[in-house]
Amino acid sequence: MASGERARSRARGAAERIRELASRRAQLRTRVGRASTSEDAETAVAALTEAKAHAAQARESLGESLSRAAAAHERAAEVHAQAAERGGSGAAEHRDAAAQHRAAAEADRRRAADL
């Protein structure tokens, strides 16, 4: 892209951002001085209650996901450990992979406990 094209592109981007800011400023100006109504407060409380419920569900879902991930890492570690026990040219790599999976499982369990 030539420097002239870059300059035009930046100018277009700046002009768009100026329009966005002007629009936002106009929106804010129309709200200045407007007192909140009891209906506004009730709507806000309802939205907050719903947001808290969604956050709790998300935390629970994340905890379950982390627990499942830890279990999957443990299963993978066991498979690698069994392969390492059989020996062969890849035994060292299997032992390393088993250790990595066990570490990942422990990290997932710690994250789940921290929720």
PyMOL commands that set and color helices and strands:
alter all, ss='L'
color gray80, all
select helices_A, chain A and resi 3-31+38-86+91-113
alter helices_A, ss='H'
color red, helices_A
deselect
rebuild
show_as cartoon
